[in-house]
Amino acid sequence: MNGMEITLVRCKTCGMVQMPPRWVCSSCGEEDLAQIPGGESGTVYSFTTIHVAPARFREQVPYHVALVELPHGIKVTARVECEAGQELKIGTPLSLSGVDQGCLWFKAVEPERTKAGA
């Protein structure tokens, strides 16, 4: 556990879970929302590997950008770091490793570590 956690909001009227946190429910328009923990883990729902990047990111290629499914079913776009030789695939477990200028960063978790930690 790294101590970081994503914050979500749940509408007390309709139960919709949303991210980013907001003041008005995007589903029913009510203002009665409560912050809830979104956890610090997720799984790869979909991803792409960037090989040709904008000038600002050229020195970082290749890198992964993924649609990460969080425990509440919310999906967020994030950068994903893998260890050398580690293959990223749909369903890979992830751990939140940081937030930089509003961008979520996750690290791929080895399946054995996931089972051992359970």
Backbone as JSON, one array per atom type, in Angstrom:
{
  "sequence": "MNGMEITLVRCKTCGMVQMPPRWVCSSCGEEDLAQIPGGESGTVYSFTTIHVAPARFREQVPYHVALVELPHGIKVTARVECEAGQELKIGTPLSLSGVDQGCLWFKAVEPERTKAGA",
  "N": [[0.85, -1.18, 0.0], [0.53, 2.2, -0.84], [-0.38, 4.49, 0.34], [-1.61, 6.5, -1.11], [-4.69, 7.58, -2.53], [-7.54, 7.53, -4.64], [-10.13, 9.93, -4.95], [-13.61, 9.79, -5.01], [-17.04, 10.72, -5.76], [-20.29, 10.08, -4.47], [-23.65, 10.21, -5.33], [-26.15, 11.02, -3.08], [-28.78, 10.84, -3.64], [-29.39, 9.44, -6.11], [-27.41, 7.51, -6.21], [-25.33, 7.4, -8.03], [-21.92, 7.01, -8.86], [-19.12, 9.06, -9.24], [-16.37, 10.61, -10.98], [-14.26, 13.24, -11.92], [-14.45, 14.49, -8.48], [-17.34, 16.48, -7.8], [-19.8, 19.16, -7.53], [-22.44, 18.92, -8.26], [-24.63, 16.34, -9.17], [-24.08, 14.53, -12.08], [-25.92, 12.86, -13.14], [-28.56, 13.08, -11.98], [-28.79, 15.72, -11.21], [-28.92, 16.6, -8.6], [-27.63, 18.07, -5.53], [-26.65, 16.8, -3.33], [-24.07, 15.26, -2.46], [-21.56, 12.88, -1.55], [-18.2, 12.46, -0.55], [-16.26, 9.63, -1.35], [-13.95, 6.94, -0.76], [-11.89, 5.97, -3.47], [-10.06, 4.07, -3.7], [-6.8, 2.6, -4.32], [-6.09, 1.11, -6.41], [-6.52, -0.68, -9.53], [-7.59, -2.09, -12.7], [-6.35, -2.89, -15.96], [-8.38, -1.85, -18.48], [-8.39, -1.17, -21.14], [-5.76, -0.31, -23.45], [-3.05, 1.58, -24.93], [0.09, 1.71, -26.61], [2.36, 4.23, -26.83], [4.38, 5.24, -29.41], [5.19, 7.25, -31.1], [5.4, 10.41, -30.15], [4.17, 13.66, -28.96], [6.36, 16.54, -29.0], [6.99, 17.27, -26.33], [6.94, 14.86, -24.96], [8.63, 13.11, -26.22], [11.08, 11.98, -25.35], [10.25, 10.03, -23.66], [9.17, 7.85, -24.94], [8.99, 4.32, -25.72], [5.72, 4.54, -24.24], [2.95, 3.72, -22.03], [-0.53, 4.35, -22.21], [-3.49, 4.05, -20.53], [-6.9, 2.91, -20.16], [-8.21, 2.72, -17.16], [-9.9, 0.6, -14.99], [-11.53, 1.26, -12.05], [-12.28, 0.08, -8.66], [-15.04, 0.78, -8.15], [-16.17, 0.7, -10.61], [-15.77, 2.93, -12.14], [-14.06, 4.41, -14.85], [-10.87, 5.56, -15.72], [-8.49, 7.59, -17.48], [-5.04, 7.0, -17.69], [-1.46, 7.12, -17.17], [0.69, 4.31, -17.43], [3.16, 2.5, -15.8], [5.59, 0.01, -16.38], [7.7, -2.68, -15.31], [10.94, -3.46, -16.67], [10.69, -5.71, -19.31], [8.23, -6.58, -18.47], [4.98, -7.42, -19.44], [2.24, -5.56, -20.56], [-1.22, -6.06, -20.39], [-4.75, -6.46, -21.13], [-6.66, -6.54, -18.21], [-4.53, -6.61, -16.49], [-3.42, -6.16, -13.18], [-3.22, -3.08, -11.35], [-1.48, -0.53, -9.47], [-1.92, 2.53, -7.84], [0.48, 4.97, -8.39], [1.11, 7.63, -8.38], [0.26, 11.15, -8.79], [0.44, 13.59, -11.15], [0.33, 16.83, -12.05], [-2.46, 16.62, -12.35], [-2.64, 14.27, -13.77], [-3.12, 10.83, -13.55], [-0.99, 8.25, -12.42], [-0.18, 4.89, -12.74], [1.2, 1.78, -11.62], [2.12, -1.28, -13.01], [1.27, -4.36, -11.51], [2.78, -7.3, -10.41], [1.28, -10.45, -11.0], [1.71, -12.48, -9.02], [2.31, -11.0, -6.73], [-0.12, -9.8, -6.3], [-1.76, -11.98, -5.61], [-0.4, -12.89, -3.34], [-0.74, -10.76, -1.62], [-3.38, -10.89, -1.06]],
  "CA": [[0.0, 0.0, 0.0], [1.38, 3.38, -0.96], [-0.97, 5.61, 1.07], [-2.37, 7.38, -2.0], [-6.01, 7.06, -2.84], [-8.36, 8.35, -5.52], [-11.37, 10.35, -4.31], [-14.8, 9.79, -5.85], [-18.24, 11.19, -5.07], [-21.51, 9.28, -4.7], [-24.87, 10.99, -5.15], [-26.99, 10.42, -2.04], [-30.14, 10.71, -4.17], [-29.54, 8.37, -7.12], [-26.37, 6.5, -6.01], [-24.31, 7.47, -9.09], [-20.54, 7.27, -8.43], [-18.54, 9.91, -10.27], [-15.04, 11.19, -10.87], [-13.71, 13.8, -10.7], [-15.43, 15.01, -7.53], [-18.07, 17.65, -8.29], [-20.8, 19.69, -6.61], [-23.77, 18.57, -8.75], [-24.67, 15.02, -9.79], [-24.24, 14.6, -13.54], [-27.01, 11.97, -13.52], [-29.89, 13.56, -11.58], [-28.76, 17.16, -10.96], [-28.98, 16.92, -7.17], [-26.39, 18.6, -4.95], [-26.35, 16.05, -2.12], [-23.02, 14.31, -2.82], [-20.62, 12.54, -0.48], [-16.92, 11.92, -1.01], [-16.0, 8.25, -0.95], [-12.63, 6.5, -1.24], [-11.89, 5.24, -4.73], [-9.02, 3.06, -3.63], [-5.48, 2.89, -4.89], [-5.79, 0.05, -7.37], [-7.44, -0.82, -10.65], [-7.14, -3.05, -13.69], [-6.32, -2.37, -17.32], [-9.59, -2.12, -19.26], [-7.9, -1.03, -22.5], [-4.54, 0.48, -23.42], [-2.27, 1.74, -26.15], [1.49, 2.03, -26.38], [2.73, 5.39, -27.65], [5.72, 5.15, -29.99], [5.47, 8.56, -31.7], [4.76, 11.31, -29.19], [4.42, 15.08, -29.12], [7.72, 16.94, -28.62], [7.14, 17.3, -24.87], [7.04, 13.5, -24.42], [9.44, 12.26, -27.12], [12.13, 11.24, -24.64], [9.63, 9.01, -22.81], [8.65, 6.73, -25.73], [7.56, 4.04, -25.74], [5.03, 4.56, -22.95], [1.58, 3.21, -22.08], [-1.68, 5.11, -21.73], [-4.53, 3.03, -20.35], [-8.19, 3.14, -19.54], [-8.1, 1.92, -15.94], [-11.17, 0.42, -14.29], [-11.4, 1.32, -10.6], [-13.2, -0.86, -8.01], [-16.45, 1.18, -8.23], [-16.6, 0.65, -12.0], [-15.35, 4.16, -12.82], [-12.89, 4.23, -15.72], [-10.06, 6.78, -15.85], [-7.32, 7.5, -18.35], [-3.84, 7.16, -16.87], [-0.19, 6.56, -17.63], [1.01, 3.06, -16.72], [4.57, 2.12, -15.82], [5.86, -1.42, -16.24], [9.1, -3.05, -15.14], [11.56, -3.95, -17.9], [10.29, -7.06, -19.65], [6.87, -6.87, -18.02], [4.02, -7.21, -20.52], [0.96, -5.0, -20.16], [-2.35, -6.61, -21.15], [-6.06, -6.21, -20.53], [-6.83, -7.29, -16.97], [-3.35, -6.48, -15.62], [-3.68, -5.38, -11.97], [-2.43, -1.86, -11.24], [-1.45, 0.16, -8.19], [-1.7, 3.96, -8.01], [1.84, 5.33, -7.99], [1.27, 9.07, -8.26], [-0.56, 12.1, -9.53], [1.31, 14.67, -11.6], [-0.42, 17.84, -12.8], [-3.79, 16.1, -12.64], [-2.55, 13.0, -14.5], [-2.92, 9.67, -12.69], [0.04, 7.29, -12.81], [-0.3, 3.58, -12.11], [2.3, 0.84, -11.85], [1.65, -2.66, -13.18], [1.59, -5.21, -10.36], [2.99, -8.7, -10.77], [0.16, -11.28, -10.51], [2.06, -13.21, -7.79], [2.2, -10.06, -5.62], [-1.54, -9.59, -6.07], [-2.26, -13.16, -4.89], [0.25, -12.96, -2.03], [-1.28, -9.7, -0.79], [-4.81, -11.11, -0.81]],
  "C": [[0.89, 1.24, 0.0], [0.79, 4.6, -0.27], [-1.73, 6.6, 0.2], [-3.71, 6.74, -2.28], [-6.75, 8.05, -3.73], [-9.65, 8.69, -4.78], [-12.49, 10.39, -5.35], [-15.92, 10.47, -5.09], [-19.4, 10.27, -5.44], [-22.7, 10.2, -4.41], [-25.73, 10.28, -4.11], [-28.42, 10.21, -2.52], [-30.27, 9.51, -5.1], [-28.46, 7.28, -7.02], [-25.27, 6.5, -7.05], [-22.94, 7.8, -8.48], [-19.84, 7.99, -9.57], [-17.12, 10.35, -9.94], [-14.85, 12.07, -12.09], [-14.82, 14.27, -9.76], [-16.05, 16.31, -8.06], [-19.12, 18.05, -7.27], [-22.22, 19.27, -6.98], [-23.68, 17.21, -9.44], [-24.92, 15.16, -11.29], [-25.39, 13.71, -14.02], [-28.38, 12.58, -13.22], [-29.94, 15.05, -11.26], [-28.84, 17.56, -9.5], [-27.61, 17.37, -6.66], [-25.96, 17.85, -3.7], [-25.36, 14.92, -2.44], [-22.1, 14.07, -1.64], [-19.33, 12.01, -1.09], [-16.77, 10.5, -0.48], [-14.61, 7.86, -1.45], [-12.76, 5.68, -2.51], [-10.84, 4.16, -4.77], [-7.73, 3.52, -4.27], [-5.08, 1.81, -5.89], [-6.83, 0.06, -8.48], [-6.93, -1.91, -11.56], [-7.19, -2.4, -15.07], [-7.59, -2.82, -18.04], [-9.26, -2.1, -20.75], [-6.62, -0.21, -22.44], [-3.96, 0.63, -24.82], [-0.84, 2.05, -25.75], [1.87, 3.13, -27.36], [4.18, 5.22, -28.1], [6.15, 6.45, -30.64], [4.68, 9.56, -30.87], [4.98, 12.77, -29.54], [5.8, 15.43, -28.57], [7.96, 16.86, -27.12], [7.4, 15.91, -24.27], [7.95, 12.58, -25.22], [10.49, 11.43, -26.39], [11.56, 10.11, -23.78], [9.13, 7.79, -23.6], [9.54, 5.51, -25.62], [6.98, 4.11, -24.33], [3.57, 4.14, -23.14], [0.59, 4.24, -21.54], [-2.83, 4.11, -21.68], [-5.84, 3.61, -19.86], [-8.21, 2.17, -18.37], [-9.46, 1.83, -15.26], [-10.9, 0.35, -12.79], [-12.43, 0.39, -9.95], [-14.69, -0.5, -8.1], [-16.99, 1.17, -9.66], [-16.27, 1.9, -12.81], [-14.13, 3.84, -13.67], [-12.2, 5.57, -15.9], [-8.91, 6.53, -16.81], [-6.09, 7.79, -17.52], [-2.61, 6.65, -17.61], [0.09, 5.32, -16.79], [2.48, 2.74, -16.91], [4.68, 0.61, -15.62], [7.35, -1.61, -15.99], [9.63, -3.53, -16.48], [11.16, -5.4, -18.12], [8.88, -7.44, -19.23], [5.88, -6.51, -19.13], [2.71, -6.65, -19.96], [-0.13, -5.63, -21.02], [-3.65, -6.3, -20.43], [-6.22, -7.13, -19.33], [-5.64, -7.21, -16.03], [-3.72, -5.66, -14.38], [-2.71, -4.21, -11.86], [-2.52, -1.29, -9.84], [-1.16, 1.63, -8.46], [-0.31, 4.32, -7.52], [2.05, 6.83, -7.89], [0.24, 9.85, -9.04], [0.35, 13.26, -9.87], [0.51, 15.6, -12.5], [-1.77, 17.31, -13.25], [-3.8, 14.78, -13.39], [-2.28, 11.87, -13.5], [-1.85, 8.77, -13.28], [-0.19, 6.01, -12.03], [0.93, 2.76, -12.45], [1.68, -0.55, -11.98], [2.15, -3.5, -12.02], [1.75, -6.64, -10.87], [1.84, -9.53, -10.21], [0.47, -12.02, -9.22], [1.92, -12.29, -6.59], [0.74, -9.81, -5.28], [-2.11, -10.75, -5.25], [-1.68, -13.22, -3.48], [-0.34, -11.93, -1.08], [-2.74, -9.92, -0.43], [-5.04, -11.88, 0.46]]
}
